[in-house]
Amino acid sequence: MNQEFIAVIPPAAVREPRGAEVAAQLAAGLQRVAQRLAAAGRGVWRALEDEGRRRAMQQLKSRGLSLPAFEAAQVRKLADQHERTDPRFAAELRAAATRHETMHGIS
């Protein structure tokens, strides 16, 4: 009669798979790069907005208008569009335009 012996050898403890550490470092690096790119993008966006605002102000001044007067005129234009469908809303828009002008000392 033959007897067989089976030896069970538990595997050695492994700290972590080798690629996991590299992947974690790569992910952290990519996250830092993404954050820096986002910050740079926000800076560029702010600069473009500031330049656009500066150019708009120059054009308004060349026409003899101020920004608050232009904004009030735009709100009144919107009120005209809503006059037939919602006269109450149109009246509120006109009142808001007048308050805006009063707040900025235009009228």
C-alpha positions as CSV (number, residue, x, y, z in Angstrom):
1,M,0.0,0.0,0.0
2,N,1.4,3.4,-1.0
3,Q,0.8,6.4,1.1
4,E,1.0,9.9,-0.3
5,F,1.8,13.0,1.7
6,I,0.6,16.4,0.7
7,A,2.6,19.2,2.1
8,V,0.7,22.5,2.4
9,I,3.1,25.5,2.3
10,P,1.4,28.8,3.0
11,P,2.5,31.6,0.6
12,A,4.9,34.2,1.9
13,A,3.3,37.5,2.9
14,V,3.5,40.1,0.2
15,R,3.4,43.8,1.1
16,E,1.5,44.7,-2.0
17,P,1.6,44.1,-5.7
18,R,4.6,45.8,-7.2
19,G,2.6,47.8,-9.8
20,A,0.2,49.2,-7.2
21,E,2.8,51.6,-5.7
22,V,3.8,52.8,-9.1
23,A,0.2,53.3,-10.2
24,A,-0.5,55.2,-7.0
25,Q,2.4,57.5,-7.5
26,L,1.4,58.1,-11.1
27,A,-2.2,58.8,-10.2
28,A,-1.0,61.3,-7.5
29,G,1.3,63.0,-10.0
30,L,-1.4,63.2,-12.6
31,Q,-3.8,64.7,-10.1
32,R,-1.2,67.4,-9.2
33,V,-0.7,68.2,-12.9
34,A,-4.5,68.4,-13.4
35,Q,-4.8,70.8,-10.5
36,R,-2.1,73.0,-11.9
37,L,-3.6,73.0,-15.3
38,A,-7.0,73.9,-13.9
39,A,-5.5,76.8,-11.9
40,A,-3.7,78.0,-15.0
41,G,-6.9,77.7,-17.0
42,R,-8.8,79.8,-14.4
43,G,-6.1,82.4,-14.6
44,V,-6.3,82.6,-18.3
45,W,-10.1,82.8,-18.2
46,R,-10.0,85.6,-15.7
47,A,-7.5,87.5,-17.8
48,L,-9.7,87.1,-20.9
49,E,-12.8,88.3,-19.0
50,D,-10.9,91.3,-17.7
51,E,-9.7,92.2,-21.2
52,G,-13.2,91.7,-22.6
53,R,-14.6,93.9,-19.9
54,R,-11.9,96.6,-20.5
55,R,-12.7,96.6,-24.2
56,A,-16.4,96.8,-23.6
57,M,-16.0,99.7,-21.3
58,Q,-13.9,101.5,-23.9
59,Q,-16.5,101.0,-26.5
60,L,-19.3,102.2,-24.2
61,K,-17.3,105.3,-23.3
62,S,-16.7,106.1,-26.9
63,R,-20.5,106.0,-27.5
64,G,-21.1,108.2,-24.4
65,L,-22.6,105.4,-22.3
66,S,-21.8,103.9,-19.0
67,L,-21.9,100.2,-18.2
68,P,-24.9,100.6,-15.8
69,A,-26.8,102.5,-18.4
70,F,-26.1,99.9,-21.0
71,E,-27.2,97.1,-18.6
72,A,-30.4,98.9,-17.8
73,A,-31.1,99.3,-21.6
74,Q,-30.5,95.6,-22.1
75,V,-33.0,94.8,-19.3
76,R,-35.6,97.1,-20.8
77,K,-35.0,95.4,-24.2
78,L,-35.7,92.1,-22.5
79,A,-38.9,93.6,-20.9
80,D,-40.1,94.6,-24.4
81,Q,-39.7,91.0,-25.6
82,H,-41.9,89.8,-22.7
83,E,-44.5,92.6,-22.8
84,R,-47.2,90.6,-24.7
85,T,-46.7,87.2,-23.1
86,D,-46.1,88.3,-19.5
87,P,-46.8,92.0,-18.8
88,R,-46.3,91.7,-15.0
89,F,-42.8,90.2,-15.6
90,A,-42.0,93.0,-18.1
91,A,-43.1,95.6,-15.6
92,E,-40.8,94.1,-12.9
93,L,-37.9,94.1,-15.4
94,R,-38.5,97.8,-16.1
95,A,-38.6,98.5,-12.4
96,A,-35.4,96.6,-11.9
97,A,-33.7,98.6,-14.7
98,T,-34.8,101.9,-13.0
99,R,-33.5,100.7,-9.6
100,H,-30.2,99.7,-11.2
101,E,-29.9,103.2,-12.8
102,T,-30.8,104.9,-9.5
103,M,-28.3,102.8,-7.6
104,H,-25.5,103.9,-9.9
105,G,-26.6,107.5,-10.0
106,I,-27.7,107.6,-13.6
107,S,-31.2,108.9,-13.3
